[in-house]
Amino acid sequence: MGGVSVALLAALLASTTPLMSVSAGNALTLPAQRHAVRIDTGSGRPPTWLLTVQQEGVEGRGLSFFRSDDGGKTFRFAAAIQPDGSHADRTDVIAVGRDVALVYSWEAPSLKPSRRHDVYFQWWRYRPETHDWAPQPAVRIFDADDSTAYSRALLARDSKGRLWVQAFRLDADGGSTAVLSVSTDGGATFQRQANLGRVKHRGGGRLLSLGSKLVFLYAMHDGFEPTRMRIRNDSDPLDSWSSVRDAFSDGIYHGAALSAVADGRGGMHLIYKDEMERLYHRYFDGNTFGSRTLLEDSRDWSMQAAITRIGDTLYVFYNVMRQTNTSYEIHARVWKDGRFSAPVVLDSRATYKGYPNALETLPEGSSEVPCFFGESPDANSRANVVRVALAVPGGGGDEEPPPDPSPVPGQLLFGDSFSRTSSSSLGSDWALSGLWRMDGRWAISDLDNPYGDDLAYALPSRCANCQVRARLQAFAVDEAGVVLRASGDARYALVLLPEGRVQIRRYRGGSFTVLGEAPSGQADPWEPTTLTLSAWGSGPVRLTAAVEGQVVLTVTDSDPAALTGEGLAGISTPIAGVWFDDFEVRAVGAP
């Protein structure tokens, strides 16, 4: 992991100004569906962004279009799609020229038969004289009765201009059938096609056009079975699909915990959560899926991903749990040249952050990549849809990011190889808390401290914009790390956890806040490793964490509690028997 330069994640343009109110943090479900489009209407106007949001009665609305003319920074109500907020329909939406095509269907955590759970297709046609969109009558595609229900509708437009609608039908035994219909007359009428597949529980998946072919990928709730797929070539007869085959061996959580985008070359990028609640990437080359790449292994029911492609670069957003149902972070990674960058934390405030959603693609030259998600005090409270964004290096626009977020190491402020021998001290250059000793090679913590950490601060290291580095060996028993900007009871720390992850923390008042967390990339937690923590700036404070010289995490601390002044650098651990060596503090220049 982490082969991509973090320059790709240079500027964090997080904005938590509420865009609109919603009933809950997961308002932007279903993860597999697309809720936003960007339309260039010409005549020198900026592109218009349309975001579909289900408010479930908040502000007296149901499913609606919200409109932005400033690149998704602000939105205003545009029009009602399905105004009854008691029926929680969601959309899958695509842009066709300057028009918008969509399907909508009911979505909720559980599904029961209801004659209300139908699937509709609808055109919204652009009106140049008023520069807005007007609906054509909705066309019912799948009609439920009291014994069944349809949900999770998906829309695809093939290279021949045909419109394909897929949904899942609830069957009497609790299983699901993947049903399909197609329009060859621009959406005026639809013809049922043969069913695409069946699963034993509630189903979910993705229908996607890859240029000259359609791919249907599907799985199910609570079923440790392979993910399956079917493919058709646009040039084949209308009823011609490949037989069902395994796409890959692991299942997709609930069948629909995924985000997919065509690569523009006949392939597809897929980000999905498996049945063990871990987040992976796979690439489909038009025929087969390649091996999976682990993106996040902190498991949670709510973790989902949203992806945007710009050219050959993939931007991946996802929510990471810190405390179930109440505290989550938004992370981002970038895929380029076959490799992923280290994760960057976009928002670490202690709030529930629900399912993210993003534009499927953005044009080359875009200045930023936004992501939208629901935010609330907890998973069951009323929420707001908010926005974060990554600036694109060299992307133009008014906000041009710096060339690289990593600071430049400079003058050596202090170093210690701990080559002295002492049974009770590290020497006069150190201020100690707890017990420490040296054995001629290592500084060694010597107290299991139930009240806090064994801390050692280097007195000549006072600095603000600086970098601390140390080699340590904790034997996978407990945490250990390095410290910057320590003053009184406040400090920043990079901590290596025994399960092979790292955290950047802010300590104040006897407690700490986790600003970001990521896999360490350490091959063997029993082996020594070198940690590097860098901090620079004051409004906000930026911090990077590196393991063995490889940046694995970048965070921005813009909280009022951020540590903006000078402090000491040092080492820390709560247990005896951790070894430290090659301690070094350097000043850094701004990136």
C-alpha positions, -999 to +999 in steps of 0.1 A: +000+000+000+009+036-002+029+037-034+012+069-046+026+102-036+005+120-010+007+150-033-025+135-048-042+142-015-026+176-010-054+200+002-082+190+024-111+213+017-135+200+044-167+219+048-192+208+074-218+235+066-251+217+064-264+214+029-299+202+038-317+185+067-326+148+065-342+123+089-311+102+096-274+099+089-278+072+063-301+093+041-278+088+011-284+050+010-283+028-012-244+029-015-246+010-048-269+037-063-258+070-078-275+101-063-257+129-080-250+141-116-231+170-131-244+186-162-227+211-185-255+232-201-232+254-222-236+291-229-208+300-206-226+289-175-210+268-148-220+232-147-251+224-127-250+197-100-282+178-091-283+158-059-313+135-051-321+133-014-348+115+006-358+137+035-386+114+049-409+142+059-382+167+071-392+202+059-424+185+045-405+168+017-399+133+004-376+125-025-363+157-041-338+172-064-314+198-049-294+220-072-259+236-070-244+260-095-211+265-076-195+230-079-215+214-051-205+238-024-240+250-017-274+235-027-310+247-029-342+228-033-351+224-070-380+201-074-399+171-059-394+138-075-417+117-053-430+140-025-445+114-001-419+112+027-437+082+043-425+061+014-387+061+015-378+059-022-342+064-034-329+069-069-303+057-093-296+087-116-276+093-148-271+122-171-279+118-208-267+149-226-284+178-208-313+156-196-315+134-165-328+098-164-336+081-131-353+052-115-367+053-080-377+025-056-382+019-019-352+013+004-350+006+041-331-019+063-358-045+062-383-054+034-419-067+036-445-073+009-464-041+000-482-030-032-466+004-027-431-010-033-431-004-071-402+007-094-406+038-116-385+053-144-386+090-152-371+115-175-363+151-164-358+172-196-336+203-197-354+235-206-329+260-220-353+290-218-355+287-180-323+268-174-340+241-153-354+206-156-390+195-160-403+160-153-421+138-178-447+114-164-431+085-144-434+051-160-440+021-137-416-007-145-423-032-118-457-034-101-459-049-067-489-065-050-498-076-015-476-107-017-443-092-030-422-060-032-395-045-054-365-025-042-330-015-050-336-004-086-307+003-109-305+020-143-280+016-171-279+030-207-260+009-232-241+021-263-272+016-285-292+041-263-314+013-247-324+019-211-321-011-188-338-013-153-329-040-128-344-045-094-348-072-068-382-088-062-390-102-027-402-138-030-425-157-007-397-177+009-377-146+018-353-149-011-349-124-039-351-126-077-331-102-099-357-089-124-349-069-156-367-047-181-355-028-211-367+001-232-358+004-269-379+036-274-362+060-251-381+051-220-416+054-234-423+017-228-404-012-212-404-049-219-398-075-192-368-097-198-357-131-184-347-129-147-310-125-142-306-146-110-319-155-076-304-155-041-316-171-008-319-138+011-325-102+003-304-093-028-283-063-039-259-055-067-248-032-095-258-029-132-232-010-151-224-001-187-187-005-196-190+010-231-198-019-254-212-043-228-233-045-196-222-061-164-246-072-136-229-080-103-249-093-074-248-109-039-271-111-008-277-104+029-261-127+054-249-153+029-213-164+029-214-172-008-194-160-038-204-128-056-219-137-090-222-119-123-236-119-158-225-100-189-240-091-222-225-075-253-245-046-267-243-060-302-259-093-292-297-101-294-317-083-268-323-115-247-287-127-248-268-127-215-239-149-204-247-177-179-244-170-142-208-174-130-188-165-099-173-130-101-150-137-070-151-160-040-161-135-013-196-121-008-206-085-007-221-072+026-259-070+020-252-074-017-252-036-021-223-023+001-204-013-029-195+016-053-184+009-089-173+030-118-164+022-154-128+030-162-135+043-197-115+015-213-139-014-210-131-022-174-145-013-140-133-004-105-152-019-076-149-009-040-169-032-017-174-043+019-172-081+023-192-102+047-165-097+074-171-059+071-137-052+056-133-028+027-116-040-006-108-029-041-110-051-072-104-043-108-125-059-136-107-059-170-139-066-190-137-104-186-125-113-151-119-097-117-083-094-104-071-100-068-085-079-040-066-050-022-075-043+014-083-006+020-097-007+056-100-035+082-118-017+110-151-035+109-184-018+113-220-023+099-221+013+087-188+015+068-194+022+031-174+038+002-181+063-026-158+067-056-151+093-083-130+088-114-110+116-131-092+102-161-072+072-149-072+083-112-097+070-087-107+089-056-122+067-028-141+081+002-152+060+031-164+063+067-144+047+095-159+038+129-142+050+161-171+044+184-201+024+172-231+045+161-217+078+176-182+086+163-168+082+128-142+097+105-142+103+068-111+090+051-099+092+015-074+073-007-063+077-043-056+050-068-032+058-096-008+038-117-021+006-101-014+016-065-032+033-036-021+062-016-020+062+022-054+072+038-060+108+046-085+118+073-109+145+060-131+148+091-124+135+125-151+152+146-168+129+170-202+126+152-220+098+133-211+100+096-234+079+075-232+064+040-211+086+016-220+093-020-201+111-048-202+119-085-194+089-107-169+109-128-155+144-131-137+159-161-099+163-164-089+197-150-114+196-121-101+215-091-116+193-064-134+161-058-164+164-034-181+138-013-214+140+005-226+122+036-251+124+064-239+136+098-258+134+131-251+130+168-258+092+165-270+067+139-307+072+149-309+110+152-320+136+127-291+146+105-277+170+079-261+162+046-227+178+046-198+180+021-160+173+022-137+176-008-101+169-019-083+195-040-068+181-072-031+191-077-028+211-109-066+210-114-071+247-119-099+267-104-095+293-077-081+269-051-048+255-061-033+230-036+003+230-025+025+207-044+030+182-015+016+180+020+047+165+035+070+190+052+106+192+043+130+181+071+157+206+079+181+215+108+188+188+134+175+201+167+184+171+189+195+135+186+202+107+210+214+071+202+211+061+239+246+045+238+252+054+275+246+029+303+224+040+332+201+021+355+178+050+364+181+079+340+184+090+304+206+119+312+203+157+318+188+164+284+157+145+293+126+153+315+111+120+327+078+107+339+076+071+351+108+050+351+134+048+324+169+032+320+195+026+293+215-006+286+241+009+263+220+006+231+184+013+240+163+036+261+140+012+279+107+020+298+108+004+332+073+009+347+039-006+340+020+027+346-017+022+354-022+060+357-008+071+324+022+068+301+060+066+308+070+098+291+105+111+282+108+146+268+140+159+251+146+194+267+166+208+237+138+199+213+113+227+219+097+235+185+064+240+166+071+230+130+092+199+135+095+162+130+103+135+156+116+101+146+125+071+167+131+034+163+112+013+188+103-023+197+071-030+217+069-068+210+032-065+200+023-063+237+010-027+241+011+007+224+042+029+221+051+060+201+066+094+197+054+129+208+055+164+195+044+199+208+042+186+244+034+214+269+019+207+303-006+179+299-011+185+262+008+168+233+004+152+199+014+116+196+019+090+170+011+056+186+018+021+172-009-003+184-002-040+190-028-051+163-007-034+136-023+000+133-012+035+140-031+065+155-024+102+156-038+116+189-042+149+206-038+147+244-054+174+266-067+174+302-058+138+309-076+123+280-070+120+242-088+124+209-079+101+180-074+124+150-068+096+126-061+059+123-046+036+096-029+003+091+008+005+099+020-016+070+044-033+095+051-068+083+058-083+118+047-065+150+074-083+169+102-066+148+116-031+155+101-003+135+108+034+129+080+059+135+081+095+123+056+122+133+056+157+116+036+187+126+034+221+111+011+251+109-013+266+134-045+274+117-050+245+111-023+221+124-013+195+099+003+162+109+017+133+090+026+098+103+052+076+086+062+040+093+097+029+080+098+062+060+064+055+042+036+080+049+006+061+061-016+088+075-022+126+072-046+146+093-057+182+098-065+195+133-087+225+129-105+220+163-103+249+188-084+225+211-056+221+185-021+226+198-008+256+179+023+266+199+057+252+206+064+222+227+088+193+234+094+161+215+097+128+231+088+091+235+060+074+253+045+040+263+022+028+292+042-004+299+077-015+310+100-032+286+096-011+254+129-003+236+137+030+219+167+040+198+179+065+172+158+094+185+160+125+163+142+158+161+144+181+131+129+215+122+107+213+091+098+238+064+063+242+052+054+219+023 
